[in-house]
Amino acid sequence: MTRTAVITGLGATTPIGGDVPTFWANALKGVSGAATMEHDWVEQYDLPVTFAAELAVPTAEVLSRVEAKRQDPGTQMATVAAREAWKDSGLEGAEIDHDRLAVAFGTGIGGVWTLLDGWDTLRERGPRRVLPMTVPMLMPNGAAGALSLEFGARAGARTVVSACAAGTEALETALLLIRSGQADVVLCGAAEAAVHPLPMAAFAAMQALSKRNDDPQAASRPYDVDRDGFVLGEGAGVMVVESEEHAKARGARVYAELIGAAVSSDAHHITAPEPEGLGATRALRSALRGAGVDPSQVSHVNAHATSTPKGDAPEYLALKAVLGDHLDDVLVSATKSQTGHLLGASGAIESILTVLAVHHGTAPVTINLEHQDPEIPLNVVTGEPGRLPAGDRVALNNSFGFGGHNAVAVFRGV
């Protein structure tokens, strides 16, 4: 018998809110987290893009100095979000079998700040000044390891590194752990801290970033004919994914069911998506099939929608291929217009918004969509939050990443 996976806890630190209640409220209002960066290195390196979507609440305001010193910024963000999710789930102080608790975490880049700061230290001050904690801080599995230590997760601490699909692919890992019976509870999410001069310069060099330096809050424009690239963001999102049986036994509050998830790969290009959206189509169909859901039951999509000229259209083609004419009735939210693109963590925070959307029956707004691309005729939520139908609400979260990675998660409201 296949076990049901439910979401019982949520935690996040994002550019539009340092906790889930603030994040959700601002997502409904249409708040932008993009702003001009106030770092000396922006001028030092003469960066062509001078803005990003940085954390609304710096981790230094939440963590102790000792914790911050021993963790890469990405792991710091993961820790903040995980503690909120754990407390929100009601598991804090509860008696659980730690041999049945797992971690499934994602990142796109890992500890880039630690790696590059360590390299600078080596070149400028010599090997004796390189911090002993450098390797455990920079490794991509650093966050998963830190969370497994803090919460006593002994059923595995898995790390997904699949670029911008990582956060959603981690949910697929969590679903497999619950359904297979390998774990009763999974601390699942992703974190990314890549607002650093090297990634900024590299993304700008490949023409991926918007160059609207004079108007950062209007820079992320999914589906708009004037879109010119994404806004780099940072943050973390964490969910507590639990077997329904385990959640019921302890009387847990349930936000939604995680009823399906799937991954696929384009095998097309290292950065560009397959232009017809064929890989995304396979992931969507597989996720819905695994969820036992007919496409006509889907009422909401939190789209990947990065605001890049070449990236937005293939997702529409995939949705159209799978949902058909029903797509006209599906409310689509493109929340990177508010948060920026958190790379590997994008699917984690967007899945939180998707869970809350089906839980509350409300879809977040998309901002900066002034002239919708006629080649992408989606039913996009703008202006005011969208109202989802009553009853059995089903929603999708899509994430696609460099390397041709595609990941889709399917949620049902409770």
N, C-alpha and C positions, 0 to 999 in steps of 0.2 A: 504494500500500500504506500503510495507516494505521500510524503508529509507536506503539509501546508506551511509556507513561510510567511510570517507577519512582521510588520514594522512596529516596534514598541518604544523606540527612543530616537530622538533627533538632536543633532548638535552641529553648529556651524560658526565659522568666523569668516566674514566676507567683506568686500568693499562697500556693501550697503547695509551692514549690520554685523555687530560682534557676537550676536547670539541669534537663535532661530526666531523668537518672537519679533525682534527688530528687523531681521532679514525679510521675514514674510510680510510684515506691515509695509516696508519700503518697496518690496516687489509689487505689491498691489497699488501703491501710490505712483510708481514710475520714477523712482529716484535714481539718478546716475551716480556711480561711484568713481567716475573718471575725473582726473584733475591733473594740473601741471605738477610735475615732480619737483620737490624742493630738496635736491641732493647736490652736493658739490660736484659729483661725478658727471652730472648731465652736461655741465659747461666744460668740465675738464676734458671729456672725450668728444665734445662737440657733436652730441648725438642728434641725428636727423629727426627723431621723434622724442618729444620732451614731456610726454604725459603718459599716465598709466592709471589703472584702477587698483590702488593699494588698500590695505586693510582699514576698515573704519575704526577699529580699536586695535592698536598695536599690541602684540603679544607681551611686550614689556610691562603693559599695564595690568596683565592678568597673571603672568607667571612670576615666580621668584627669580632673583638674579642668578642663583645657583642653577636652577633649571634651565634658564635661557643660555647660560654659558656652556652647558653640556649638551645642547641640542642645536642642530641646524635650524634655521628659520622655518623650513617646511615641517620638521618634526614638532617644533613649538606650536605651529598652527594645528597640526593633527592632535596634539595633546589637549589644547583648548577645546576643540570641537568634540573630542571623544569624552572628555569629562562631562560636558553638558549633556551629550547623548546618554551616557551611563546614568547620570542623575535623573534625566527625564524618563528613562525606562522604568525607574523604580527598583533597579538592581543594586543600587548603592546600599551597602550594608546587608544585602540579602544573602541567604545561604544558597550557593549554587555549586554544581560539580565543575570545578575548573578544568578537569580533563575533558569536559564537553563544551568548553568555551574556546572559540577560535577568533582569529583576526584575518580579515581579507582586505587588503589595502592597496591603493594605486598611487602612482605618480608618473609624470611624463619625463621628468628630468632628474629628480633626486636632489642631493645636497649641493647644488651648484655654488651657493655662497661659500660653503665650507671648502669645497674643492679649490675655488679660485683664490679665496683668501689664504689658504694654505700654500698655494703656489707663490703668491706674492711674498709671503713670509719667508719661504725657502730662498727665493731670489734675493730678497733685500736684507735678511737678517741671518740666514744660514740654517742648517738642518737642526741644530739644537733648540731653535726657537719654534719649531713646528709642534703644534699641540698633540699630545698623546692620543687625544680623543678624535683626531682628524678622520681616520678611516671609518669608525662606527658612526660618525656624524654625517659623512658625505655619501655613504652607501645608500642606494635607492630603497633598500629594505629597512633603513634606519627607523622610519616611523612605525612600521609593523612590529619591529623588534621592541621599540620603546613601549608601545601600547600593550604588547603581550606581557612585558615585564610588570607594567603598572597594574594591569587588571588581572594578572595571573592566568592568561589564556594559554592552555597547554594542549589544545587540540590542533595546533598549527598556527603559524603566523605567515600567511602567504602574501606575496607582493606581485601585483600586476604592473608591468611597465609597457604600456601600449600607447604612448603619446597622449593625445587628447581623448582617447577612448577609455583610458585607464579607470577612471572613477566608475563608469557604468559597467565595464568588464569585471570590476571587483564585485559588483552586485551579482553577476552571473556566477562567480566563484562562491559567494555566500549562499546563493540558492542551491547550488550543487551540494554544498556541505550540509545544508539542512535537509534537502530531499533524500540524500543518500544515507542519512542517519549518522554521519561522522561528527556532527556537532548539534547541540541544542540551541546555542546562542552564538552569533557571529557579530563581532564589532567590525563594521564594514564602512569603508569610505575612501577618501583620497585627499592629498594635500599637495600644494605647489607653491613655491616661493622663488619665482624666477624673474622678479622685477630687479634685474641686475644689469649693469652696462653691457656685458657680453651678449646675453640673449636679446636684449633690446637692439643692439647693433646688428646682430645676425638676422633677426626677424625683419628689421628694416631693410637690410641688404637684399633680402629675397622678395621685397615688395609685399610683405604680408601685413604690415601694420598700417593703419590709417595715419595720415600725415596732417590731420587737422589740428595742428599745434595751437591755433588761435581759438579753437572752440572744442575742448576735449569732451565735454558732456554730450555734444552732438556727433561725436566721431563714430561710434558704433551704430551702424544703420542697416541692420539685417533687412534684406529684400528691397531696399530702396535703390532706385536707379543710380543714385549718386554714392553708393557705398564704395569705399576705397580701401578696406582692410579692417582688421580687428584691433581691439584695444587690449593690451596685455594686462591681465589681472592676477591676483594672488589670493590664497585662502585655503580653507579646508571644510569639508562636510563629512559627517559621520552618522550612520544609522545603526541602531541595534536591530538586527534581523534575528528572528527567533522562531522556533517551531511553534505552531499554534497550540499544540498539546502542552508544551512547556509554559507558554504565556498564560493559558487558561488556568493551569494548575496553581499559578501564583497570583491570579487575579489582575493581570496586567492590562493597562489601557492599550488598545490597538488603533493605530492610525489608518493602516491599509494593509492589504495583502500584496506580497511580491509574487505574482502568479506566473511570470515568465521572464526569460532573459536569453539572449543569444548573441553570438559573435560570428563574424565572417571576415574575410580579407579580400581586398580588391585584386591583388597581384597585378597591379596596373602601373603605378608610379610611386616614387618614394615620398612625394609630397602632394601631388594633385589627386583629387578624387576621380574615380572612374566617371567619365562625363555623363553616362546614362544612369548613374546611380545603381548599377547592377549588384554591386557588393552590398550596398545598404539595403536593397530590395530583398536579398537573401536573408540578411539578418532580421529584418522586419517580419518576413514570413515565418522564419523559424521561431522567433520569439512568440508570435501570436499562436502558432501551432502548438508550441510547448505549453502555452497558457490555456489552451483549450478555448480560445476566444475567436469568435467570428469578427472579421474586420468591421462589420456594421455596428459592433458594440463599442467601438472606440469613440470617445467624445472629446478627447483632449490630447494634444501633443506638445511637450516641451521640446522644441527643435534644437538641433545643434547650431544652426544659423549663426555663423561666425561673423558675417558682414563682409566676406571676401567676394570679389566679383565672380570667381570660378567655383566657390564652395557652396553657395546657397542653392543654386539651381539643381544639382544632382539629388539633393535631399528631397526637393519637391517631386522630382521625377520618380523617386523610389516610393514616396508616400502615395502618389497617384497610382502607381502600378499595383500597390498592395490594397489600398483603400478604395480605389475607383471613384465613382461619382459621390460616394459617401463622404469623401474628403471635403466637399463643399460645406458639410454640416459640422466638421470637426474644428474646434477652437484651438488655434495654434498660438503659443507664446514663444517669443524669441528673447529670452531674458538676458542673454549676453549684451543686449543693448543697454542694460543697466549695470551689470556686474563687470563687464569686460570678459575676456576669455581667460579662464583660469587653467588652461591647458589640461593636464591630467586630472585636476580637481574639478573641472567644469561639470562632468557627469555626476559627481557626488552632490554638489550644491543644487544642480538642476533637478536631480532626482528627489531631493528634499522638497523643492517647490512642487514637483509633480505629486508627491505623496500628500502634501497639504492641499493641493488643488482638488484631488478626488475626495479627500477627507472633509473639506469645507464646501465643496461644490463651487469653487471660485478659481478662475484662471488668471494668473498675473498678466500685467500689461507689457506690451512692446513699445518702446519709445523710439523717437527719431525716424519713424516711417512716414515720410511726407509724400513721396511719389513712388508708389509700389511698382516694382518691375512687372510689366504685363506678362513676362515669361514665367512668373512665379505667382499665380493667382490663388494664393492660400487665404483662408479665412482667419486673418491675423487679429489678435486681441489688441486694440489700441484705445487710448483715451481712458476708458473705465474698465475695471476688471470684468472678465466674462463670467456669465452664469452657466454652470454645467447642469445637465439634466438631473432630475432626482432619480433615486433608485441605484441600480448597479452601475456605478461610474467606472469606466476603464480608461486608462491614459498610458501614453508611451513617453519614454525619454530616450532620445537618440544622441549618440556620441560617435564622432568619426575622427580618426587621427592619422598623422603622418605615418607612412609605412603601409597605408591602406587598411588600417584597423577600423572595423565597424562594430559597434555594440549597441544593443537595444534592451531596455528593461520595460516590463509591463506591470502596471499596478492597478489594483481594484480597491475602491474606497470601501471603508467599513463604517 
